[in-house]
Amino acid sequence: MSVKIIENWTALVGRVEGLEVSEVVREFHVATIFVMQADDVDDFPNMLADSVNTNIQCHIPDEVCERLKIASGMQLSARVRHASQNRNFVHTREISVASDEGQEAEGFFQRLIKRLRPDQG
């Protein structure tokens, strides 16, 4: 039996509800994210479109968590790939967090959409 793997991406905006060291994936943290927005990225399938207003788990490399000082309560904007039922991974260069009412995160999200979809900017 083989499983077909398809490349997929979602432009996600959400709130960090929790963050802990992954017990399964070395050198990663697992963030619980309350999803507020889950938009398409180019022509890639959006495997997280139905996750709005729910919590999902996202794996974020330890180095990124430390560099961005990610903590509960922060607004997060990121490009996210759905890997399996309980595993989602953020793109290490397409992530931003903000604690000031989400203004910085929203600005990042708008810049990301503009870059990924120049025809809609």
Stockholm file with secondary structure:
# STOCKHOLM 1.0

chainA/1-121         MSVKIIENWTALVGRVEGLEVSEVVREFHVATIFVMQADDVDDFPNMLADSVNTNIQCHIPDEVCERLKIASGMQLSARVRHASQNRNFVHTREISVASDEGQEAEGFFQRLIKRLRPDQG
#=GR chainA/1-121 SS CCCCCCCCCEEEEEEEEEEEECSSSTTEEEEEEEEEEEEECTTSCCTTGGGTTSEEEEEEEHHHHHHHTCCTTCEEEEEEEEEETTEEEEEEEEEEEESSTTHHHHHHHHHHHHHHCGGGC
#=GC SS_cons         CCCCCCCCCEEEEEEEEEEEECSSSTTEEEEEEEEEEEEECTTSCCTTGGGTTSEEEEEEEHHHHHHHTCCTTCEEEEEEEEEETTEEEEEEEEEEEESSTTHHHHHHHHHHHHHHCGGGC
//
